[in-house]
Amino acid sequence: MSKQPSLSYKDAGVDIDAGEALVERIKSVAKRTKRPEVMGGLGGFGALCEIPVGYKQPVLVSGTDGVGTKLRLALNLNKHDTIGIDLVAMCVNDLVVCGAEPLFFLDYYATGKLNVDTAAQVVTGIGAGCELAGCSLVGGETAEMPGMYEGEDYDLAGFCVGVVEKAEIIDGSKVAAGDALLALPSSGPHSNGYSLIRKIIEVAGADIESIQLDGKPLTELLMAPTRIYVKPLLKLIKETGAVKAMAHITGGGLLDNIPRVLPQGAQAVVDVASWQRCSTGCSSKATSQKTKCTAC
């Protein structure tokens, strides 16, 4: 009976060298995002971060999210450079509507077979998103799991922590009748509604790579990164002191998200008739559930 050769991790489909190569490539990305409160760099078992100076009663605010099936579109189009911005945006926009300043961000990248170039593009986008939000990329996890994902397909998740002064938390409790409701424009569909968008494309039999809208390729419009509202909103909050509630309009759209920040018995009046619309074949309810903006 012949002796069986010993097996390595690489034989099982896990390339440790590729993982180490990725870490080296993204160290500079993390370094560009570093805030003064962050202690140390990538590589530790845990990331350490001090509370910024000046807070009397700091309250930590956390959030986690993904990018939904927009990721499927990114994979189909082989466009990976902005999906990381989407990932950061989905997390930090949840924090800022509480009045919180994002401090640090971590990501989770899971794939069947690690493509270092693809992963580096994604993480570079995450770094760009962190810079836009003013938070530090302090770590993450890259999981190569053969048999769990098809080939080089990957999935993403993000996690962010921010801080807000206890007396300055924005929770909607001060909303009163007669307050104005403002909507901030989105950069596109953001990172929700893509299962419906992809279904519309499928039913229409459309070749999205050949379609132009307003002189721009449809693919460019669909893959436009989610707008990060953090810096302008924090500036608005600080300068006016007039913001009583904010809603990050994601899954469920206006119908589901605005009520989350209203006191019991309060209702928001939204004039949707004033909006310009293009024909999608969607019901008005479906459209309202996917409409993106931040209302305050």
C-alpha positions as CSV (number, residue, x, y, z in Angstrom):
1,M,0.0,0.0,0.0
2,S,1.5,3.3,-1.1
3,K,1.8,6.2,1.3
4,Q,-0.5,9.1,0.6
5,P,1.2,12.4,0.1
6,S,0.6,15.0,2.9
7,L,-1.9,17.7,2.0
8,S,-1.4,21.5,2.4
9,Y,-3.8,24.3,2.9
10,K,-3.2,25.2,-0.8
11,D,-4.2,21.7,-1.8
12,A,-7.5,22.5,-0.1
13,G,-8.0,25.7,-2.0
14,V,-6.7,28.2,0.5
15,D,-3.7,30.3,-0.6
16,I,-2.1,31.8,2.5
17,D,0.6,33.6,0.5
18,A,-2.1,35.4,-1.5
19,G,-3.7,36.6,1.8
20,E,-0.4,37.9,3.0
21,A,0.2,39.6,-0.3
22,L,-3.2,41.4,0.0
23,V,-2.4,42.6,3.5
24,E,0.9,44.2,2.3
25,R,-1.0,45.9,-0.5
26,I,-3.6,47.4,1.7
27,K,-1.4,48.7,4.5
28,S,-0.9,52.0,2.7
29,V,-4.7,52.3,2.2
30,A,-5.3,52.0,6.0
31,K,-2.5,54.4,6.8
32,R,-4.1,57.1,4.7
33,T,-7.3,56.9,6.8
34,K,-5.7,56.9,10.2
35,R,-7.2,59.3,12.8
36,P,-5.0,60.5,15.8
37,E,-7.2,58.5,18.2
38,V,-6.2,55.1,16.6
39,M,-3.4,53.3,18.4
40,G,-1.2,51.2,16.2
41,G,-1.7,49.9,12.7
42,L,-2.9,46.8,10.9
43,G,-1.8,43.4,12.2
44,G,-2.8,43.3,15.8
45,F,-5.4,40.9,17.3
46,G,-7.6,43.9,18.1
47,A,-7.7,47.5,17.0
48,L,-7.3,50.1,19.7
49,C,-9.0,53.5,19.5
50,E,-9.3,56.3,22.1
51,I,-12.4,58.5,22.5
52,P,-11.6,61.9,20.9
53,V,-10.8,64.7,23.3
54,G,-13.5,67.2,24.2
55,Y,-16.4,64.8,24.9
56,K,-18.0,65.2,28.3
57,Q,-20.4,62.2,28.1
58,P,-19.4,60.3,25.0
59,V,-21.8,57.7,23.6
60,L,-20.6,55.1,21.2
61,V,-22.8,54.3,18.2
62,S,-22.3,51.1,16.1
63,G,-23.6,49.9,12.8
64,T,-23.1,47.0,10.3
65,D,-24.3,46.5,6.8
66,G,-23.6,45.2,3.3
67,V,-24.2,46.3,-0.2
68,G,-27.0,43.8,-1.2
69,T,-27.2,42.5,-4.7
70,K,-25.4,45.6,-6.2
71,L,-22.5,43.3,-5.6
72,R,-23.8,40.9,-8.2
73,L,-23.9,43.7,-10.7
74,A,-20.3,44.6,-9.8
75,L,-19.2,41.0,-10.3
76,N,-21.0,40.8,-13.6
77,L,-19.4,44.0,-14.9
78,N,-16.0,43.2,-13.3
79,K,-16.1,46.6,-11.6
80,H,-14.7,46.5,-8.1
81,D,-13.2,50.0,-7.5
82,T,-16.2,51.7,-6.0
83,I,-18.2,48.9,-4.2
84,G,-16.0,49.5,-1.2
85,I,-17.3,53.1,-1.0
86,D,-20.8,51.7,-1.0
87,L,-19.9,49.5,1.9
88,V,-18.6,52.3,4.0
89,A,-21.5,54.6,3.1
90,M,-24.2,52.1,4.2
91,C,-22.6,51.9,7.6
92,V,-21.6,55.5,8.3
93,N,-24.8,57.0,7.0
94,D,-26.6,55.0,9.6
95,L,-24.4,56.5,12.3
96,V,-24.6,60.1,11.2
97,V,-28.4,60.2,11.4
98,C,-27.9,59.8,15.1
99,G,-25.6,62.8,15.2
100,A,-22.6,60.6,15.5
101,E,-19.1,61.2,14.1
102,P,-17.7,57.9,12.7
103,L,-14.4,56.9,14.3
104,F,-13.3,53.6,12.8
105,F,-14.4,50.9,10.2
106,L,-13.7,47.2,9.7
107,D,-14.6,45.1,6.7
108,Y,-15.3,41.4,6.0
109,Y,-14.4,40.0,2.6
110,A,-15.3,36.4,1.9
111,T,-14.6,34.6,-1.3
112,G,-14.2,31.1,-2.9
113,K,-10.8,31.9,-4.4
114,L,-8.9,35.0,-3.4
115,N,-8.0,37.3,-6.3
116,V,-5.5,39.7,-4.8
117,D,-6.0,42.3,-7.5
118,T,-9.8,42.3,-7.1
119,A,-9.7,42.4,-3.3
120,A,-7.1,45.2,-3.4
121,Q,-9.5,47.3,-5.6
122,V,-12.3,46.6,-3.2
123,V,-10.3,47.6,-0.1
124,T,-8.9,50.7,-1.9
125,G,-12.6,51.7,-2.4
126,I,-13.2,51.1,1.3
127,G,-10.3,53.3,2.1
128,A,-11.7,56.1,-0.1
129,G,-15.0,55.8,1.6
130,C,-13.3,56.1,5.0
131,E,-11.6,59.2,3.9
132,L,-14.9,60.7,2.7
133,A,-16.4,59.9,6.1
134,G,-13.4,60.9,8.2
135,C,-13.0,57.5,9.9
136,S,-10.1,55.1,10.1
137,L,-9.9,51.7,8.5
138,V,-8.5,49.8,11.4
139,G,-8.8,46.2,10.3
140,G,-10.9,43.4,8.8
141,E,-11.1,39.8,7.8
142,T,-10.4,38.2,4.5
143,A,-11.8,34.7,4.4
144,E,-11.0,32.3,1.5
145,M,-13.6,29.6,1.7
146,P,-13.5,27.1,-1.2
147,G,-16.9,25.4,-1.7
148,M,-18.8,28.2,-0.1
149,Y,-18.7,30.7,-3.0
150,E,-18.4,30.2,-6.8
151,G,-14.9,30.7,-8.0
152,E,-13.7,34.3,-7.3
153,D,-17.2,35.6,-6.4
154,Y,-17.1,37.4,-3.0
155,D,-19.4,38.9,-0.4
156,L,-18.8,42.0,1.7
157,A,-19.9,43.2,5.2
158,G,-18.8,46.3,7.0
159,F,-18.8,47.4,10.7
160,C,-18.4,51.0,12.0
161,V,-18.3,52.7,15.4
162,G,-18.8,56.4,16.0
163,V,-19.3,58.7,18.9
164,V,-21.8,61.4,19.9
165,E,-22.2,63.7,22.9
166,K,-25.0,62.2,25.0
167,A,-26.8,65.6,25.2
168,E,-26.6,65.9,21.4
169,I,-28.0,62.6,20.3
170,I,-30.5,63.1,17.4
171,D,-33.4,60.6,17.9
172,G,-36.5,62.4,16.7
173,S,-37.9,63.0,20.2
174,K,-38.0,66.8,19.6
175,V,-39.9,66.6,16.3
176,A,-43.1,68.7,16.5
177,A,-46.0,69.7,14.2
178,G,-45.0,72.3,11.6
179,D,-41.3,71.2,11.4
180,A,-39.9,71.3,7.8
181,L,-39.0,68.0,6.1
182,L,-36.0,68.3,3.8
183,A,-34.7,65.7,1.4
184,L,-31.1,65.5,0.3
185,P,-30.5,64.1,-3.1
186,S,-28.9,60.7,-3.7
187,S,-26.2,59.8,-6.2
188,G,-28.4,57.1,-7.7
189,P,-30.0,53.9,-6.4
190,H,-27.3,53.8,-3.7
191,S,-27.1,50.2,-2.4
192,N,-30.7,49.1,-2.1
193,G,-33.3,47.9,-4.6
194,Y,-30.9,46.1,-6.9
195,S,-32.8,42.9,-6.9
196,L,-35.7,44.8,-8.3
197,I,-33.5,46.8,-10.7
198,R,-31.9,43.6,-12.0
199,K,-35.4,42.1,-12.5
200,I,-36.5,45.1,-14.5
201,I,-33.4,44.8,-16.7
202,E,-34.1,41.0,-17.1
203,V,-37.8,41.5,-18.0
204,A,-36.9,44.3,-20.5
205,G,-34.2,42.2,-22.0
206,A,-32.0,45.3,-21.9
207,D,-28.3,45.4,-22.7
208,I,-27.2,47.8,-19.9
209,E,-23.7,48.1,-21.3
210,S,-25.0,49.7,-24.5
211,I,-27.7,52.0,-23.1
212,Q,-27.0,55.7,-22.5
213,L,-29.1,58.0,-20.2
214,D,-28.4,61.8,-20.3
215,G,-25.2,61.1,-22.1
216,K,-23.9,58.6,-19.5
217,P,-23.7,54.8,-19.8
218,L,-26.4,53.1,-17.8
219,T,-23.8,51.0,-16.1
220,E,-22.0,54.1,-14.8
221,L,-25.3,55.4,-13.3
222,L,-26.2,52.0,-11.7
223,M,-22.7,51.6,-10.2
224,A,-22.4,55.2,-8.9
225,P,-21.2,54.9,-5.3
226,T,-23.6,55.6,-2.5
227,R,-23.3,59.2,-1.3
228,I,-21.6,59.6,2.0
229,Y,-23.4,62.4,3.9
230,V,-21.3,62.5,7.0
231,K,-19.2,65.6,6.7
232,P,-21.9,68.0,5.3
233,L,-24.5,66.7,7.8
234,L,-22.1,67.1,10.8
235,K,-21.3,70.6,9.7
236,L,-25.0,71.4,9.3
237,I,-25.8,70.0,12.8
238,K,-23.0,72.0,14.4
239,E,-23.7,75.3,12.6
240,T,-27.5,75.3,13.0
241,G,-28.4,73.2,16.0
242,A,-31.8,72.9,14.3
243,V,-31.8,69.3,13.1
244,K,-34.3,67.3,15.2
245,A,-34.4,64.0,13.2
246,M,-32.7,62.3,10.3
247,A,-33.6,59.1,8.4
248,H,-31.2,57.2,6.3
249,I,-33.4,56.0,3.4
250,T,-32.3,52.4,2.6
251,G,-34.3,49.2,2.4
252,G,-38.0,50.0,2.7
253,G,-37.5,53.5,1.2
254,L,-39.4,56.5,2.4
255,L,-42.5,54.5,3.6
256,D,-40.6,52.4,6.1
257,N,-37.7,54.7,7.2
258,I,-39.2,58.1,7.9
259,P,-41.6,56.7,10.6
260,R,-38.6,55.2,12.5
261,V,-37.5,58.7,13.6
262,L,-41.0,60.3,14.3
263,P,-42.5,60.4,17.8
264,Q,-45.7,58.5,18.3
265,G,-48.7,60.1,16.6
266,A,-46.5,62.2,14.2
267,Q,-46.7,61.9,10.5
268,A,-44.6,63.2,7.6
269,V,-46.1,64.9,4.6
270,V,-44.1,64.2,1.4
271,D,-45.1,65.8,-2.0
272,V,-44.0,63.0,-4.3
273,A,-46.0,64.6,-7.2
274,S,-43.2,67.2,-7.6
275,W,-40.6,64.6,-8.5
276,Q,-39.5,63.8,-12.0
277,R,-39.8,60.2,-12.8
278,C,-38.9,57.8,-15.6
279,S,-40.9,54.7,-16.6
280,T,-39.7,51.6,-14.9
281,G,-42.7,49.4,-14.8
282,C,-42.8,49.5,-11.0
283,S,-45.8,50.2,-8.9
284,S,-45.8,53.6,-7.1
285,K,-45.5,51.7,-3.8
286,A,-42.4,49.8,-4.9
287,T,-40.9,53.0,-6.2
288,S,-41.5,54.8,-2.9
289,Q,-40.0,51.8,-1.0
290,K,-36.8,52.2,-3.0
291,T,-36.5,56.0,-3.2
292,K,-33.2,57.2,-1.7
293,C,-32.4,60.3,0.2
294,T,-31.7,61.4,3.7
295,A,-34.6,63.2,5.3
296,C,-34.1,65.5,8.2
